[in-house]
Amino acid sequence: MTPAAIVSKLWNFCNVLRDDGMSYGDYVEQLTYLLFLKMDDERTTPPHVSTLRSH
């Protein structure tokens, strides 16, 4: 996904949240949380999962 596509998708989410009556601070908080969850998901699914060896 290109950076322009990511920015476009993010603005689309902002518009949806704003249209639902959320304030700027509220939707920034929600989008930050969604990005955190997405990053966590990507780090814990293959091929990005690091295997820890137990000794």
Chimera marker file (.cmm) of the C-alpha trace (Angstrom):
<marker_set name="trace">
<marker id="1" x="0.000" y="0.000" z="0.000" r="1" g="1" b="0" radius="0.5"/>
<marker id="2" x="1.414" y="3.385" z="-0.943" r="1" g="1" b="0" radius="0.5"/>
<marker id="3" x="1.726" y="6.246" z="1.534" r="1" g="1" b="0" radius="0.5"/>
<marker id="4" x="-0.849" y="8.224" z="-0.470" r="1" g="1" b="0" radius="0.5"/>
<marker id="5" x="-3.333" y="5.334" z="-0.210" r="1" g="1" b="0" radius="0.5"/>
<marker id="6" x="-2.799" y="5.114" z="3.558" r="1" g="1" b="0" radius="0.5"/>
<marker id="7" x="-3.359" y="8.857" z="3.968" r="1" g="1" b="0" radius="0.5"/>
<marker id="8" x="-6.487" y="8.676" z="1.823" r="1" g="1" b="0" radius="0.5"/>
<marker id="9" x="-7.887" y="5.785" z="3.855" r="1" g="1" b="0" radius="0.5"/>
<marker id="10" x="-7.107" y="7.601" z="7.100" r="1" g="1" b="0" radius="0.5"/>
<marker id="11" x="-8.918" y="10.738" z="5.922" r="1" g="1" b="0" radius="0.5"/>
<marker id="12" x="-11.900" y="8.613" z="4.928" r="1" g="1" b="0" radius="0.5"/>
<marker id="13" x="-12.045" y="7.238" z="8.485" r="1" g="1" b="0" radius="0.5"/>
<marker id="14" x="-11.758" y="10.798" z="9.838" r="1" g="1" b="0" radius="0.5"/>
<marker id="15" x="-14.685" y="11.915" z="7.703" r="1" g="1" b="0" radius="0.5"/>
<marker id="16" x="-16.860" y="9.010" z="8.864" r="1" g="1" b="0" radius="0.5"/>
<marker id="17" x="-16.108" y="9.684" z="12.521" r="1" g="1" b="0" radius="0.5"/>
<marker id="18" x="-16.625" y="13.440" z="12.129" r="1" g="1" b="0" radius="0.5"/>
<marker id="19" x="-19.947" y="12.851" z="10.379" r="1" g="1" b="0" radius="0.5"/>
<marker id="20" x="-21.013" y="10.709" z="13.334" r="1" g="1" b="0" radius="0.5"/>
<marker id="21" x="-20.594" y="13.749" z="15.592" r="1" g="1" b="0" radius="0.5"/>
<marker id="22" x="-17.235" y="12.988" z="17.179" r="1" g="1" b="0" radius="0.5"/>
<marker id="23" x="-14.927" y="15.855" z="18.039" r="1" g="1" b="0" radius="0.5"/>
<marker id="24" x="-11.424" y="16.172" z="16.607" r="1" g="1" b="0" radius="0.5"/>
<marker id="25" x="-9.808" y="14.924" z="19.811" r="1" g="1" b="0" radius="0.5"/>
<marker id="26" x="-12.133" y="11.925" z="19.986" r="1" g="1" b="0" radius="0.5"/>
<marker id="27" x="-11.485" y="10.716" z="16.481" r="1" g="1" b="0" radius="0.5"/>
<marker id="28" x="-7.734" y="11.259" z="16.747" r="1" g="1" b="0" radius="0.5"/>
<marker id="29" x="-7.836" y="9.037" z="19.834" r="1" g="1" b="0" radius="0.5"/>
<marker id="30" x="-9.892" y="6.366" z="18.054" r="1" g="1" b="0" radius="0.5"/>
<marker id="31" x="-7.710" y="6.370" z="14.929" r="1" g="1" b="0" radius="0.5"/>
<marker id="32" x="-4.544" y="6.163" z="17.031" r="1" g="1" b="0" radius="0.5"/>
<marker id="33" x="-5.966" y="3.137" z="18.825" r="1" g="1" b="0" radius="0.5"/>
<marker id="34" x="-6.938" y="1.480" z="15.513" r="1" g="1" b="0" radius="0.5"/>
<marker id="35" x="-3.438" y="2.056" z="14.123" r="1" g="1" b="0" radius="0.5"/>
<marker id="36" x="-1.926" y="0.572" z="17.289" r="1" g="1" b="0" radius="0.5"/>
<marker id="37" x="-4.117" y="-2.525" z="16.968" r="1" g="1" b="0" radius="0.5"/>
<marker id="38" x="-3.207" y="-2.900" z="13.282" r="1" g="1" b="0" radius="0.5"/>
<marker id="39" x="0.512" y="-2.618" z="14.031" r="1" g="1" b="0" radius="0.5"/>
<marker id="40" x="0.202" y="-5.161" z="16.848" r="1" g="1" b="0" radius="0.5"/>
<marker id="41" x="-1.668" y="-7.555" z="14.564" r="1" g="1" b="0" radius="0.5"/>
<marker id="42" x="0.979" y="-7.241" z="11.860" r="1" g="1" b="0" radius="0.5"/>
<marker id="43" x="3.767" y="-7.909" z="14.357" r="1" g="1" b="0" radius="0.5"/>
<marker id="44" x="2.103" y="-11.066" z="15.674" r="1" g="1" b="0" radius="0.5"/>
<marker id="45" x="1.140" y="-12.728" z="12.403" r="1" g="1" b="0" radius="0.5"/>
<marker id="46" x="3.505" y="-14.470" z="9.975" r="1" g="1" b="0" radius="0.5"/>
<marker id="47" x="5.947" y="-13.658" z="8.479" r="1" g="1" b="0" radius="0.5"/>
<marker id="48" x="6.747" y="-11.044" z="11.143" r="1" g="1" b="0" radius="0.5"/>
<marker id="49" x="6.465" y="-13.318" z="14.163" r="1" g="1" b="0" radius="0.5"/>
<marker id="50" x="9.800" y="-13.818" z="15.831" r="1" g="1" b="0" radius="0.5"/>
<marker id="51" x="10.283" y="-17.153" z="17.480" r="1" g="1" b="0" radius="0.5"/>
<marker id="52" x="11.790" y="-17.089" z="20.938" r="1" g="1" b="0" radius="0.5"/>
<marker id="53" x="13.960" y="-20.025" z="21.821" r="1" g="1" b="0" radius="0.5"/>
<marker id="54" x="13.633" y="-21.353" z="25.327" r="1" g="1" b="0" radius="0.5"/>
<marker id="55" x="16.826" y="-22.670" z="26.877" r="1" g="1" b="0" radius="0.5"/>
<link id1="1" id2="2" r="1" g="1" b="0" radius="0.2"/>
<link id1="2" id2="3" r="1" g="1" b="0" radius="0.2"/>
<link id1="3" id2="4" r="1" g="1" b="0" radius="0.2"/>
<link id1="4" id2="5" r="1" g="1" b="0" radius="0.2"/>
<link id1="5" id2="6" r="1" g="1" b="0" radius="0.2"/>
<link id1="6" id2="7" r="1" g="1" b="0" radius="0.2"/>
<link id1="7" id2="8" r="1" g="1" b="0" radius="0.2"/>
<link id1="8" id2="9" r="1" g="1" b="0" radius="0.2"/>
<link id1="9" id2="10" r="1" g="1" b="0" radius="0.2"/>
<link id1="10" id2="11" r="1" g="1" b="0" radius="0.2"/>
<link id1="11" id2="12" r="1" g="1" b="0" radius="0.2"/>
<link id1="12" id2="13" r="1" g="1" b="0" radius="0.2"/>
<link id1="13" id2="14" r="1" g="1" b="0" radius="0.2"/>
<link id1="14" id2="15" r="1" g="1" b="0" radius="0.2"/>
<link id1="15" id2="16" r="1" g="1" b="0" radius="0.2"/>
<link id1="16" id2="17" r="1" g="1" b="0" radius="0.2"/>
<link id1="17" id2="18" r="1" g="1" b="0" radius="0.2"/>
<link id1="18" id2="19" r="1" g="1" b="0" radius="0.2"/>
<link id1="19" id2="20" r="1" g="1" b="0" radius="0.2"/>
<link id1="20" id2="21" r="1" g="1" b="0" radius="0.2"/>
<link id1="21" id2="22" r="1" g="1" b="0" radius="0.2"/>
<link id1="22" id2="23" r="1" g="1" b="0" radius="0.2"/>
<link id1="23" id2="24" r="1" g="1" b="0" radius="0.2"/>
<link id1="24" id2="25" r="1" g="1" b="0" radius="0.2"/>
<link id1="25" id2="26" r="1" g="1" b="0" radius="0.2"/>
<link id1="26" id2="27" r="1" g="1" b="0" radius="0.2"/>
<link id1="27" id2="28" r="1" g="1" b="0" radius="0.2"/>
<link id1="28" id2="29" r="1" g="1" b="0" radius="0.2"/>
<link id1="29" id2="30" r="1" g="1" b="0" radius="0.2"/>
<link id1="30" id2="31" r="1" g="1" b="0" radius="0.2"/>
<link id1="31" id2="32" r="1" g="1" b="0" radius="0.2"/>
<link id1="32" id2="33" r="1" g="1" b="0" radius="0.2"/>
<link id1="33" id2="34" r="1" g="1" b="0" radius="0.2"/>
<link id1="34" id2="35" r="1" g="1" b="0" radius="0.2"/>
<link id1="35" id2="36" r="1" g="1" b="0" radius="0.2"/>
<link id1="36" id2="37" r="1" g="1" b="0" radius="0.2"/>
<link id1="37" id2="38" r="1" g="1" b="0" radius="0.2"/>
<link id1="38" id2="39" r="1" g="1" b="0" radius="0.2"/>
<link id1="39" id2="40" r="1" g="1" b="0" radius="0.2"/>
<link id1="40" id2="41" r="1" g="1" b="0" radius="0.2"/>
<link id1="41" id2="42" r="1" g="1" b="0" radius="0.2"/>
<link id1="42" id2="43" r="1" g="1" b="0" radius="0.2"/>
<link id1="43" id2="44" r="1" g="1" b="0" radius="0.2"/>
<link id1="44" id2="45" r="1" g="1" b="0" radius="0.2"/>
<link id1="45" id2="46" r="1" g="1" b="0" radius="0.2"/>
<link id1="46" id2="47" r="1" g="1" b="0" radius="0.2"/>
<link id1="47" id2="48" r="1" g="1" b="0" radius="0.2"/>
<link id1="48" id2="49" r="1" g="1" b="0" radius="0.2"/>
<link id1="49" id2="50" r="1" g="1" b="0" radius="0.2"/>
<link id1="50" id2="51" r="1" g="1" b="0" radius="0.2"/>
<link id1="51" id2="52" r="1" g="1" b="0" radius="0.2"/>
<link id1="52" id2="53" r="1" g="1" b="0" radius="0.2"/>
<link id1="53" id2="54" r="1" g="1" b="0" radius="0.2"/>
<link id1="54" id2="55" r="1" g="1" b="0" radius="0.2"/>
</marker_set>
